[in-house]
Amino acid sequence: MSLLSLAAWALVAGQGGPTSGPFVPEAAYARPRNRVASDKAIKIYFLRTSFENDADPTVSRHTEEAIQGVGRDLDKYFQIQSYGLMRVDKFEVSPVIKLKDSKLYELTDASGKETPTQGRRNLIRDAISTANTQLSRTLAKEFDFICVLVNESPTKGRLQKANTAAYATGPQNSIFFARAPRWTVFSHEIGHNFGFPHAWSVSPKAGDQVPPKPDDRTFREYGDPGSPMGRGMNSYSIVEKYRMGWIGSSPSDARYIQRLSPGNLRFMAYDQANAKGLVGGYLEGDFGIAAKELVGRNDDGDKLAEMQIAENPGPSRLWLSVISRGNYAQGAMPDLDKPILVAHLSSLTPNATGPSRATMTVSLDLKPGGQARTRERMEDRGLGVGESSSITLKDGRVLKIRFAGFDPVSKMASVEAVFAGSRP
């Protein structure tokens, strides 16, 4: 069964033109209502701080020049990711705001002993409150995002949990602990402010089935090698862009996803700046990973808690999309010599207080190698032109996926998706 292509898109365009966005995703994939609009000219405040017990409380280890560079990168990156719908209208780097003694914020002291929670102060809250007072401003009303940057504690105590370079809270605030955080860290934390969870992956421990069998699965919390919500420096995934409203779901939208049917598929690479028409989509089915497996895990794949949710209330979605551009660097994302077909799996979780909602989306390893590995590179997990993968459904049927071709001029991908024993 053939799908809408650029010819169909041109027909729609000739009848008044496609809607340019932003678009509204299905309710289950919608972001929380209190998040920033997907077409907003956003304002970011970089709040540099020090502690009163620093050797020189007038100095931040985060230079204005370095943070200015981060702001410029975020502007270019968000414009690329949003197809021009979002940009950084303004970013400002604060003077150094002196906070109280660092010991008041430490989780553990220099010896590693946990500090008493009673009397422990909140770093983000204190930083914003102190800045408001010292600068006679109300930052939360002036800016969409406030990024707090802190010095390390002079006492060598820990201000954050182990292996935490930064974290976000709610729709507006984030805090950064590294000496020189890169733009990717900010795009990750602001992604949380957008409403995105971490971009997970699932890979086999030793086998070669896709998805892995229940006793052969390794889930990794930051495992998606492309999205900055995982470990990537590339584009937000097609699911994240759909949730954001940068990609629609109707042929009348400038670029859209839709439910796919097995057969010969044709769609444009979703990460191109001029992406239009069908840019990917999903096939529905039961792929054997229950919704409760996609939540409540830590980075080692162990359950944090037994999640009191049912099995999948409806079919899972196998998302297919093509990455055709390299990692963002120095204001650009150059075209790849070899585009990559990638796959993600998402399910819906029943919500006790309302309708079903999308759970974590996981990156699938389409090229398992029969040995345990972290699978950190996109080309190790996705398919190159001419490569194939077999995806096993819970009922035993096998869906054959083949990246049949890619036109380097039109950026159109041809993909064969057929059940074993069927013809495309």
C-alpha positions in Angstrom: 0.0 0.0 0.0 1.5 3.3 -1.1 1.5 6.4 1.1 1.1 10.1 0.5 4.3 11.5 -1.1 5.4 15.0 -2.2 3.0 14.8 -5.1 0.1 14.6 -2.7 1.6 17.4 -0.6 1.8 19.6 -3.7 -1.8 19.0 -4.5 -2.8 20.1 -0.9 -0.5 23.1 -1.3 -2.2 24.1 -4.5 -5.5 24.2 -2.7 -4.5 27.0 -0.4 -1.2 25.8 0.9 -0.3 23.7 3.9 -0.5 24.9 7.5 3.0 25.9 8.7 2.5 25.2 12.4 2.6 24.9 15.2 0.5 21.8 15.2 -1.5 20.1 17.9 -0.6 16.4 18.7 -3.0 13.8 19.9 -4.1 14.3 23.5 -2.0 11.3 24.7 1.2 12.9 23.3 0.5 16.4 24.3 2.9 18.2 26.6 1.7 19.6 30.0 -0.4 22.7 29.5 2.0 24.9 31.5 4.9 24.6 29.1 6.2 27.2 26.7 4.5 27.5 23.3 6.3 25.7 20.5 6.4 28.8 18.3 7.5 31.3 20.9 10.4 33.7 20.6 11.9 32.6 23.9 13.9 34.5 26.4 16.7 32.8 28.5 18.4 34.1 31.6 21.8 32.6 32.5 22.1 33.3 36.3 25.8 33.0 37.4 26.4 32.6 41.1 29.1 32.3 43.8 29.1 31.5 47.5 30.0 33.9 50.3 32.7 31.5 51.4 34.4 31.4 47.9 38.0 32.7 47.9 36.6 35.5 45.7 32.8 35.8 45.8 32.9 38.2 42.8 34.1 35.5 40.5 32.1 32.8 38.7 33.8 29.9 37.0 31.3 30.4 34.1 32.7 33.2 31.9 30.3 35.6 30.2 32.0 34.9 26.9 31.4 31.1 27.2 27.8 31.5 28.2 27.2 34.0 25.4 28.4 31.3 23.0 25.9 28.8 24.6 23.1 31.3 24.0 24.0 31.7 20.3 24.2 28.0 19.8 20.8 27.5 21.5 19.3 30.1 19.2 20.6 28.4 16.1 19.8 24.9 17.3 16.2 25.7 18.3 15.6 27.4 14.9 16.9 24.3 13.1 14.9 21.9 15.3 11.6 23.8 15.0 11.8 24.5 11.3 12.0 28.2 12.1 9.0 28.2 14.5 11.1 28.9 17.7 14.0 31.1 18.2 15.9 32.7 21.1 14.6 36.2 21.0 16.8 37.3 23.9 19.4 35.8 26.3 21.1 37.6 29.1 24.1 36.6 31.2 23.8 37.9 34.8 26.5 39.6 36.9 27.8 37.2 39.6 25.1 36.8 42.3 26.6 36.0 45.7 24.7 33.3 47.7 25.0 32.2 51.3 27.7 29.8 52.6 28.0 26.7 50.4 27.6 24.4 53.4 23.9 25.4 53.6 23.3 23.8 50.2 25.4 20.7 50.4 23.9 17.2 50.2 27.0 15.6 51.6 30.1 17.1 53.2 33.7 16.6 52.0 33.9 13.2 53.7 30.8 12.0 51.9 28.6 12.1 55.0 25.0 13.1 54.3 24.2 16.6 55.7 21.0 17.1 57.7 18.0 17.9 55.5 16.7 20.3 58.2 18.1 23.7 57.5 19.4 22.7 54.0 18.6 25.5 51.5 17.3 25.2 48.0 20.0 26.4 45.5 17.7 27.3 42.6 15.1 29.1 44.8 17.8 31.0 46.7 19.6 32.0 43.5 16.5 33.4 41.8 15.3 35.1 44.9 18.7 36.7 45.6 19.0 37.9 42.0 15.6 39.4 42.1 16.5 41.3 45.3 19.9 42.4 44.2 18.9 43.4 40.7 15.4 44.8 41.5 13.8 42.5 38.9 11.3 39.7 38.7 13.1 37.2 36.5 10.3 34.7 36.2 8.1 37.3 34.5 10.8 38.5 32.2 12.2 35.2 31.0 10.8 31.9 29.8 13.8 29.9 31.1 16.2 30.6 34.0 19.4 28.6 34.0 21.3 28.7 37.3 25.1 28.2 37.1 27.0 27.4 40.3 30.6 27.2 41.5 31.7 24.1 43.2 31.5 24.2 46.9 34.8 25.6 48.5 34.5 23.0 51.2 34.5 20.1 48.6 31.1 19.0 49.8 28.6 17.8 47.1 25.9 20.2 46.0 24.2 17.6 43.8 23.7 13.8 43.5 26.5 11.7 42.1 26.8 11.7 38.3 24.4 14.7 38.0 25.7 17.5 35.8 22.5 19.4 35.7 18.8 19.1 36.3 15.5 20.9 35.5 12.5 21.7 37.7 9.1 22.4 36.2 8.5 24.5 33.1 11.1 27.2 33.7 14.1 26.5 35.9 17.3 24.5 35.6 20.6 24.3 37.4 24.1 23.4 36.1 27.0 22.1 38.2 29.8 21.5 35.6 32.6 23.9 35.1 31.9 24.4 31.4 28.6 22.9 30.4 28.1 22.6 26.7 25.0 23.7 24.7 23.9 20.1 24.6 23.4 20.1 28.4 21.2 23.2 28.1 19.2 21.7 25.2 18.7 18.6 27.4 17.5 20.5 30.5 15.4 23.0 28.5 14.0 19.9 26.8 12.7 18.9 30.3 11.3 22.4 30.6 9.5 21.7 27.3 8.0 18.6 28.9 10.2 15.8 27.5 11.3 12.9 29.6 14.7 11.2 29.1 15.2 9.4 25.7 15.6 5.7 26.6 16.9 2.8 24.5 16.4 -0.9 24.7 19.1 -3.4 23.4 19.7 -7.1 23.8 22.2 -8.4 26.3 23.3 -11.2 24.1 20.6 -12.2 21.6 19.7 -10.8 18.2 15.9 -10.5 18.3 14.2 -7.1 17.8 12.8 -6.0 20.2 14.8 -8.2 22.6 13.2 -11.1 24.4 11.9 -10.3 27.9 14.9 -11.9 29.6 17.4 -10.4 27.2 16.6 -6.7 27.6 18.8 -3.8 28.7 17.0 -0.5 29.1 19.2 2.6 29.3 17.9 5.9 30.5 20.0 8.1 28.3 20.4 5.5 25.6 19.0 7.3 22.5 22.2 8.1 20.5 20.6 10.9 18.5 18.3 13.0 20.8 19.8 15.5 23.3 17.3 14.0 25.7 19.5 10.9 25.5 23.2 11.0 24.8 23.0 12.6 21.4 24.1 15.9 19.8 21.7 15.5 16.8 18.0 16.2 16.4 15.2 15.7 18.9 13.5 12.5 17.8 10.5 12.5 15.5 8.3 11.7 18.5 9.6 14.6 20.5 9.1 17.0 17.6 5.6 15.7 17.1 4.9 16.2 20.8 6.3 19.7 20.5 4.0 20.6 17.7 6.8 21.1 15.2 5.4 18.2 13.1 1.7 17.7 12.4 -0.5 14.7 11.7 -2.6 15.9 8.8 -1.8 16.0 5.1 -2.8 19.7 5.3 0.1 20.4 7.6 3.4 21.5 6.1 5.1 18.4 7.4 3.4 15.5 9.1 3.4 12.0 10.5 0.7 9.4 10.1 -0.2 5.9 10.8 1.6 3.7 8.2 0.5 0.4 6.7 2.9 -2.4 5.7 4.1 -2.0 2.1 6.4 0.3 0.2 6.8 3.5 2.2 8.1 6.8 1.0 8.7 9.9 3.2 11.2 12.7 3.5 13.9 12.9 6.1 12.3 14.7 9.1 15.5 16.5 10.1 15.9 18.6 7.0 15.3 22.3 7.4 12.9 22.4 4.5 11.2 19.1 5.5 7.7 19.0 4.0 4.9 16.5 3.4 5.1 13.1 5.0 8.3 12.9 7.1 7.8 9.6 8.9 5.2 7.8 10.9 4.3 4.7 12.8 3.0 1.1 12.4 0.8 -0.2 15.2 1.0 -3.6 16.8 1.9 -5.5 20.0 5.7 -5.6 20.0 5.9 -7.5 23.3 7.1 -4.7 25.5 4.4 -3.8 28.1 3.9 -0.2 29.0 5.0 -0.9 32.6 8.5 -1.8 31.2 9.0 1.6 29.8 8.8 3.5 33.1 10.3 3.3 36.6 13.8 2.3 35.7 17.2 3.5 36.5 20.2 3.7 34.2 21.1 0.0 34.8 17.7 -1.1 33.7 16.5 -2.1 37.1 13.0 -1.2 38.2 13.0 1.6 40.7 9.6 0.5 41.9 6.7 -1.8 40.9 4.6 0.4 38.7 0.9 -0.1 39.4 -0.2 0.1 35.8 -1.9 -2.3 33.4 -0.6 -3.9 30.3 -0.7 -1.9 27.2 -4.3 -0.6 26.8 -3.9 -0.3 23.1 -1.4 -1.1 20.3 2.2 0.1 20.6 3.6 2.3 18.0 6.8 1.5 16.0 8.0 4.9 14.7 10.1 5.1 11.6 12.1 8.1 10.5 15.3 9.0 8.7 18.2 11.0 10.1 20.0 12.7 7.2 22.1 15.4 9.0 25.1 15.1 11.2 25.5 16.4 14.7 25.0 20.1 15.4 28.3 22.0 15.6 29.3 25.6 15.0 25.8 26.7 14.0 25.1 24.0 11.4 24.0 20.4 10.9 25.8 19.1 7.7 24.2 16.4 5.6 25.4 12.9 6.3 27.0 10.9 3.5 25.0 7.9 4.6 21.5 8.6 6.0 20.2 6.3 8.8 16.7 4.8 9.3 15.9 4.7 13.0 13.1 3.2 15.0 11.4 4.1 18.2 8.8 2.3 20.2 6.1 4.0 22.4 3.1 2.8 24.3 0.3 4.4 26.2 -0.1 4.2 30.0 -3.6 4.5 31.7 -3.7 7.6 33.7 -5.6 7.2 37.0 -6.9 10.8 36.8 -7.7 11.1 33.2 -7.1 9.7 29.7 -4.2 7.6 28.6 -0.9 9.3 28.1 2.3 8.5 26.3 5.0 6.8 28.3 8.7 6.9 27.7 9.7 6.4 24.1 12.6 4.0 23.6 15.1 3.8 20.7 15.2 0.3 19.2 18.4 -1.4 18.2 17.8 -2.6 14.7 21.1 -4.2 14.3 21.8 -6.4 17.4 25.1 -8.0 17.2 24.7 -11.1 19.4 26.8 -9.6 22.3 26.3 -7.2 25.1 27.1 -3.6 24.2 25.9 -0.2 24.9 25.1 0.7 21.3 25.9 4.4 21.6 26.2 5.3 17.9 23.3 6.0 15.6 24.8 4.0 12.8 25.2 1.0 15.1 21.5 1.0 15.9 19.9 2.2 12.7 19.9 0.9 9.1 21.9 2.3 6.3 20.6 2.1 2.7 20.3 -1.5 1.6 20.3 -2.8 5.2 17.4 -4.8 6.7 16.1 -5.8 10.1 13.4 -8.2 11.3 11.0 -7.1 14.1 9.2 -9.8 16.0 5.7 -9.1 17.3 4.3 -10.7 20.4 2.1 -13.1 18.3 5.2 -14.4 16.6 4.8 -12.6 13.3 7.9 -11.0 11.8 7.9 -7.6 10.2 10.8 -7.1 7.8 12.1 -3.6 7.5 14.5 -2.6 4.7 15.9 0.8 4.0 15.5 0.5 0.2 16.8 3.8 -1.0 17.4 7.5 -0.4 17.5 10.4 -2.9 20.2 12.8 -1.9 18.5 15.7 -3.8 14.9 15.4 -2.6 15.9 13.8 0.7 13.1 11.2 0.1 13.5 7.8 1.7 12.1 4.5 0.4 11.4 1.9 3.0 10.0 -1.6 2.6 8.0 -2.9 5.6 6.4 -6.2 5.0 5.4 -9.3 7.1 7.5 -12.4 6.4 5.9 -14.3 3.6 4.3 -11.2 2.1 5.3 -9.0 -0.8 5.8 -5.3 -0.5 
